[in-house]
Amino acid sequence: MAKKPMQTAKGRVATAVYQNKIYVFGESDGLNQVYDPAADMWEDRASMLTLRTLFDANVVNGKIYVIGGHIGDEGSATTVNEVYDPANDSWTTKAAMPIGVYCYASAVVDNKIYFMGGISSVAPNDSPNLNQIYDADMDTWSFGAPVPTPVSNAAAGATSGVLAPKRIYVIGGRANYGGEGISDNQVYNPQNDSWTVGEPMPTARFQLCMAVLNDQLYVVGGLPSFTYSIYCREFEQYTPIGYGTPEPSASPQPQPSELFPVEWIAAAVLSIAIVSVLLIVFFKKRGKS
């Protein structure tokens, strides 16, 4: 079913969903266009502060973070960190990314945004194995364990811990800025800062898209190779490691005390009261007789 077209045609954009509206950022014009599905209407909002492409948009605590990306025609990666507040249609600047990257993969876990791999201005002809972590609550950056296989143009998604343990899955992409897609499934555990390997994706590709629904991963589209430039039609589903085993609760459930539980004390008091009444009735009857 066709919907109302965008006000400005564009590609290489970043999207985010917040309060049932779709926000579209990016391209060289820096526009911020918002789609309301209920009204089938587009609206222009405050434009980005820094014009760029090839970045992601992530929602944390009701705000949309657009970090890093590509500026200009010479392959320059930026470190800019800009935050959009949909409530008042305004932008602010936060702590800059340590190493600017574009074509990275990103995901959010516990109010932290993880930026995996990408193409950096430090090594423009290589894909770094960076794992840059932004704490949105503290406005601070740190580094996690490096991505085992340096990759760009990969897709990333995070499981919630409800139906599968909290993990970030970095799937596909191009290794070391090569021209061929890969099928790697690199799995990051943010709780202990470690990497493992999951089952490879059936179709090797890069520039793919990922969605996470009920802690299952769905990947679609992408390019198998720059040589042929024929986009994939494959739509593949992945069941994560430990699916059906939710994350254990962070706080243990309180256990009943083994010494004089309240229930036992109440039962004992009630028993003593009943026995006392019976004894009083017994002795009164005996006195009368």
C-alpha positions in Angstrom: 0.0 0.0 0.0 1.5 3.3 -1.1 1.7 6.2 1.4 2.3 9.8 1.0 5.7 10.4 -0.5 8.5 12.2 1.4 8.7 15.9 0.9 12.3 15.6 -0.3 13.7 12.6 -2.1 16.9 11.3 -0.5 19.0 8.2 0.2 21.6 7.1 2.7 19.5 8.3 5.5 19.1 7.3 9.2 15.7 6.5 10.7 14.3 6.3 14.2 10.9 5.5 15.7 9.6 7.5 18.7 6.1 7.8 20.0 4.6 6.2 16.9 6.3 8.6 14.5 9.2 7.9 12.1 12.0 10.4 12.0 14.3 10.5 8.9 17.6 12.3 9.1 20.5 12.9 6.8 21.8 13.4 3.3 23.6 16.5 2.3 20.7 18.8 3.1 20.6 17.8 6.8 16.8 17.7 6.8 14.8 16.2 9.6 11.5 14.9 8.2 8.9 13.2 10.4 6.2 10.9 9.3 2.9 10.4 11.2 1.4 7.0 10.1 -2.0 7.8 11.7 -2.4 10.9 9.6 -0.3 9.8 6.6 1.5 13.1 6.8 5.0 14.4 6.6 6.3 17.4 8.6 9.6 19.3 8.5 11.3 19.6 11.8 14.5 21.4 12.9 17.4 20.5 10.6 20.5 18.7 11.8 23.3 21.0 13.0 26.0 19.2 11.0 25.3 18.0 7.4 26.4 14.4 6.9 25.5 10.9 5.7 26.2 7.2 6.5 25.4 7.3 10.2 22.7 5.7 12.5 20.0 7.3 14.7 19.4 5.8 18.1 16.7 6.6 20.7 17.6 6.8 24.4 15.4 8.2 27.1 13.1 10.0 24.6 15.9 11.7 22.7 17.4 10.8 19.3 21.2 10.6 19.0 22.9 11.0 15.6 26.6 10.4 16.0 29.5 10.3 13.6 29.0 9.9 9.9 30.5 11.1 6.6 31.1 14.7 5.7 32.0 16.0 2.2 33.2 14.2 -0.9 36.6 13.2 0.3 35.6 10.5 2.7 36.0 12.4 5.9 34.6 10.9 9.1 33.3 13.2 11.8 33.2 12.8 15.6 30.2 15.0 16.1 27.5 13.9 18.6 24.2 15.7 18.2 21.0 15.0 20.1 17.5 15.8 18.9 14.7 16.4 21.4 11.3 15.7 19.7 9.4 17.2 22.6 10.7 20.8 21.9 12.1 20.3 18.3 15.6 21.3 19.3 19.2 20.1 18.9 22.1 20.0 21.4 25.7 18.9 21.1 27.1 16.3 23.4 30.6 14.7 24.0 32.3 14.0 20.7 33.0 10.4 19.6 36.7 9.5 20.3 37.4 8.3 16.8 35.1 9.5 14.0 33.5 6.7 11.9 30.9 6.1 9.3 29.3 3.0 7.8 29.4 1.5 11.3 26.9 -0.8 13.0 25.2 0.4 16.2 22.8 -0.8 18.9 21.4 0.3 22.3 21.6 -1.7 25.6 20.8 -0.2 29.0 21.0 3.4 27.8 24.4 2.9 26.2 25.0 3.1 22.5 27.5 0.8 21.0 29.3 1.7 17.7 30.9 -1.3 16.1 33.5 -1.1 13.3 33.0 1.3 10.4 35.3 3.4 8.3 37.5 5.9 10.2 39.4 9.0 9.3 42.4 7.5 11.2 42.6 4.7 8.7 40.4 5.7 5.7 41.3 2.7 3.6 40.6 0.2 6.3 37.7 -0.9 8.5 38.7 -0.6 12.1 37.7 -3.1 14.8 36.6 -0.3 17.1 34.0 -0.8 19.8 33.1 2.7 21.0 30.6 3.0 23.8 28.6 6.1 24.6 26.8 6.4 28.0 23.9 8.7 27.3 23.1 9.2 31.0 26.6 10.3 31.8 27.6 11.9 28.5 30.9 9.9 28.5 32.7 7.6 26.1 34.7 4.4 26.7 36.1 1.5 24.6 34.9 -2.1 24.7 36.7 -5.2 23.5 37.6 -4.8 19.8 35.4 -6.5 17.1 37.2 -9.8 16.3 36.8 -9.3 12.5 37.1 -5.6 11.5 34.0 -4.8 9.5 32.1 -2.0 7.9 28.6 -1.8 6.4 27.4 -4.5 8.8 24.0 -4.6 10.6 23.6 -4.7 14.4 20.8 -5.5 16.7 20.4 -6.1 20.4 18.3 -8.7 22.2 16.5 -7.5 25.3 17.1 -10.2 27.9 13.4 -11.1 28.0 13.3 -14.0 25.6 17.1 -14.2 25.0 20.1 -13.0 27.0 21.2 -9.4 26.3 23.6 -9.5 23.4 24.6 -7.4 20.5 24.8 -9.2 17.1 27.0 -7.7 14.4 26.1 -9.5 11.2 27.5 -9.4 7.7 29.3 -6.4 6.3 32.6 -6.0 4.5 35.8 -7.2 6.2 38.8 -4.9 6.0 37.0 -2.6 3.5 36.9 -5.4 0.8 34.5 -5.5 -2.0 32.8 -8.7 -1.0 30.1 -9.3 1.6 30.8 -11.7 4.5 28.4 -13.9 6.5 30.0 -13.5 9.9 27.8 -13.4 13.0 29.8 -11.7 15.7 28.2 -11.7 19.2 29.1 -9.2 21.9 28.2 -9.6 25.6 28.1 -6.1 27.1 27.9 -7.5 30.6 31.4 -9.0 30.6 32.8 -7.2 27.5 33.5 -10.4 25.5 32.9 -11.7 22.0 31.7 -15.1 20.7 30.8 -16.4 17.3 27.2 -17.2 16.2 25.9 -19.2 13.3 26.9 -17.5 10.0 24.3 -15.8 8.0 23.2 -18.0 5.0 23.7 -15.2 2.5 26.9 -13.2 2.6 26.2 -9.5 2.1 26.8 -5.9 3.3 24.7 -2.8 3.4 21.9 -5.0 4.8 19.1 -4.0 7.2 18.2 -5.7 10.5 15.1 -5.7 12.7 14.7 -7.3 16.1 11.2 -8.6 17.0 10.5 -10.6 20.1 14.3 -11.2 20.5 14.5 -12.8 17.0 16.7 -11.2 14.4 15.5 -10.6 10.8 17.9 -9.5 8.0 17.0 -8.3 4.6 18.5 -6.7 1.5 22.1 -5.8 1.0 24.8 -6.3 -1.6 26.8 -9.5 -2.0 29.6 -7.8 -3.9 30.5 -4.4 -5.4 31.5 -6.3 -8.6 27.9 -7.2 -9.6 26.0 -4.4 -7.7 22.9 -6.6 -7.7 20.9 -6.2 -4.4 19.8 -9.3 -2.5 16.2 -10.2 -2.1 16.8 -12.7 0.7 14.9 -12.3 3.9 16.5 -14.4 6.7 15.6 -15.0 10.3 18.1 -15.9 13.1 17.2 -17.3 16.5 19.8 -16.0 19.0 22.0 -17.9 21.4 20.1 -18.9 24.5 16.7 -18.1 23.0 14.0 -19.1 25.5 16.4 -18.5 28.4 15.7 -15.0 29.7 18.3 -13.0 31.6 18.4 -13.8 35.3 17.0 -11.1 37.5 19.6 -8.6 38.7 18.2 -8.6 42.2 17.5 -11.9 43.9 14.0 -12.5 45.2 13.7 -12.2 49.0 13.7 -15.5 50.7 11.5 -16.2 53.8 13.4 -16.2 57.1 14.0 -19.7 58.6 14.0 -18.3 62.1 10.5 -17.6 63.5 8.7 -16.7 60.3 5.8 -14.3 60.9 3.3 -16.9 59.7 4.5 -19.4 62.3 4.3 -16.8 65.1 0.7 -15.9 64.2 -0.3 -19.5 64.0 1.2 -20.2 67.5 -0.5 -17.2 69.0 -3.9 -18.2 67.6 -3.4 -21.8 68.8 -2.6 -20.6 72.3 -5.7 -18.4 72.3 -8.0 -21.2 71.3 -6.5 -23.6 73.9 -6.9 -20.9 76.6 -10.6 -20.4 75.8 -11.2 -24.1 75.8 -9.5 -24.5 79.2 -11.5 -21.7 80.7 -14.8 -23.2 79.5 -13.8 -26.6 80.7 -12.9 -25.4 84.2 -16.1 -23.3 84.5 -18.2 -26.3 83.7 -16.3 -28.5 86.1 -16.7 -25.9 88.9 -20.5 -25.8 88.4 -20.7 -29.6 88.6 
